[in-house]
Amino acid sequence: MSNKRLAAILGGCIAVIVAIVAIAALPPASGETDENSAFHIDVIPETPEDINGEPFFKYSVVGQHFVFLVTITDEGQESEVPVHVSATAPGAEVVIYCKDIFEGEVAEVVVIPTPASIGATIEVTITGTRGSVTDEKVASFEVAEGEDDRQEYATELLDKFVSWLATNHPELGITADTTWNGTMVSPVWLVVSHYLFFSEEWELHIEWHIMVPPYDWAKIDLRHRFDELAPSYAFEISSVDAASEPVPMEVPETVWR
Amino acid sequence: MELTRSRTGLLAGISLLAVVFTVALTFATLQLPVVLGNWLSKYFPDIHPVIEPERVAEFMAVARPVGYACLAVIAILIVAGIVTGKRKLSILGSLAFFLPTFGYFFASMFFLAGLGILRVPFVPFWDPSTNLMNFGDISYLPYMALVYPFWLGGIDIREVISWLVIGIGLFIFVLGTITWFYGRLQRRKAVDFWIYRHSRHPQYLGFVIWSYGVMLFAAQQLVPMGGSNPGASLLWLLTSLVIVWIALAEENKMRKEDREAYLQYRAHAPFMFRVPTFVSAVLTLPIKLLLKKSRPETGKELVATFAVYTTLLILLSSPFVFLDWPPGIGWSDWPGFIPGLPGPIMNL
């Protein structure tokens, strides 16, 4: 085989491979440029809710992490450019996890009321931006007087569920070493108390019935952070005092806030 | 050849030894990555790509040039071995090229955490916008043909198939190695008995089959945080092609050293394994069209053959890339989540 023929074969092969890779790397053809393609954002929870024409606000306490879940929906062809999520909330601190999202991903906007906002309504403006296109949603919640007095018992219950999950559901990746950050939620709810824990991967909502045995149940539901809007697993201890084993239960359709 | 009682005993003993080695090496293939991964995670801890994108960017700034350098060294080893005829260099390069596949065995959110650090030479291929890693997906064809009918019948054989393929590959490799050593001990000029009667390159064949099983197992691993697993088909494809290239180069050397003995051996033993004539005709058609003969015989012809087959296989894999198939989270989820119900997790 002559050098010339070998060079021609190699050149042809390289050209074909480069062409295929280039075609694969090309953005999809569409009328609008990808970085300006239209979208709209959705925010969970909706607060205030409209109940019989009256606005119904959710409550928080100072230092609570009020977590909004933000998703986007492309209005045309699915875009290769993410939407940047930003938020403002006068009277509160704002932390955003997963700031750049595509359709199917979930950003978390965490709003933490400051002491100066007790008795006030916090207005949160969440904005999505892609190129020159923006969309925004406004949510509001009230800040009540109070403090986090549930963490100790919530953590005690959490430990019971975690040790069981580590043994019985290793596929979830939850172990005794998993780090959880807790926050108060629904401070005005009394008979059934609620608490939220967040690991790097999961949001764990725990609720318990403040009642005598055998009605002292505790339940958890788990949402996979950043790609799920609703819980995907739920378990229940029918009586904490009786040290009942957790059992699977019907998964709630929405996250608790 | 009629087997005497002592010869039968020897064969049985060697087969038993091969089985013991196979079981041990299969276990090592599956367990060593776990042990090594846990140890490496102390030095390369997991990073949450969503919560800590800055740390990922910081790590990648260092990892990217290291990845390119590793890939360059591997390419140099392979090419240097072929050019100089020192095949050990090429084999070392091929092994190094395939080694990152074990990085998939370690579940982490950041792909270079723990044992995933082995994947650092993959960094140039790890571009989500082009799915470069999927340009070897035609390799999954035998896997698909085996798995899918069982799946439709409600049986999930994906993991079992991987273990089986790993075991078969190791068995052939060990048997080839023992036979080769036995031939050397007997001071035979050429090793052409036992497994060498059924394959002219049992050790290479064993490696290719074993690495196929490892590649399948790697492709089945789920990625935490809803990430997708691009698989390692391109790496397996290129590594296997390099191995075939080395085997062909060795045969050319053997032919030059003792043409008559080589041709006689070749007439009785297949290159890798016996395939039906029409399959062989299809597989060698590109060589026949390119070289007007059935096999490459010079260094240049080998280079041309390698280039043409690589291009053809990448072309055949391109539909997987362009159609973004399998859908959902990729091969780790194909053909579905519940046996009997085709469809990825995302569609359920």
Interface residues (C-beta under 8 A of the other chain):
Chain A: M1 N3 R5 L6 I9 L10 G12 C13 I14 V16 I17 I20 V21 I23 A24 A25 E80 Y97 C98 G173 E200 E201 H224 R225 F226 D227
Chain B: H48 V50 I51 A107 M109 D127 S129 T130 N131 L132 F135 P224 M225 G226 L290 L291 T298 K300 E301 V303 A304 A307 V308 T310 T311 I314 L315 S318 V321 F322
